[in-house]
Amino acid sequence: MKREIGSSFYKLKSEDKEYKALADNKIELEDHYTLYCSGRSAFLAILEEIHRSKDVKHIWIPEYYCHNVTGFLERNYDTIKYYYINPFEYQTKFNFQDFAKKCDVIVLNNYWGLFNYDYDPQNQDRPIIIEDHSHGWLTQQCLNSQADYCLASVRKSYPVSGGGVAWRPGSMLEEPYYETKADEAIEDAHI
């Protein structure tokens, strides 16, 4: 019997050695998080929470980023700006405060789970930081993030067709965006 589903995952049985390895190595998530139907939905919820309380001048995203996400963001926000970062030089110092200011939001992508951005979370003159851990789910940077907000598309790590998660390290998200407001933009999140 063929057990493979897709190209990378198969259903584990309790007698599989992988099942035991996973069961014996659970990672408890201490932060409060909210689950969404997609990573883009989680992203939208975070951005809308920020916009409810702050005037945002620019939303900075890396040039090397998922084209589906950038298209979605450009359809929903007219303040998108791009910055250059080499995703293959993960040990390079990166100072986003050279261009992103206090009135901005910056997305820091944890490329392949290797990036560890060094910034002062107590600095009041920095932009709002969103870390995207879609490709670094449960890495040290993800588990120990000091960003204002974090998100991940869980389908990049788990054998599921969709799903996203958003959280605020050390605190709770406000009331989930989609439970407080009807929004047609959610339809664009799946295109």
Secondary structure, DSSP 4 states (H G I P E B T S, - for coil): ---EETTTEE---TTSHHHHHHHHT-----S-EEEESSHHHHHHHHHHHHHHH---S-EEEESSS-HHHHHHHHHH-S-EEEE---TT-TTS---GGGT--TT-EEEEE-GGGT------TT-TTSPEEEEE-TTSTTSHHHHT--SSEEEEEGGGTSS-S--EEEEBTTB--SS-HHHH---THHHHTT-
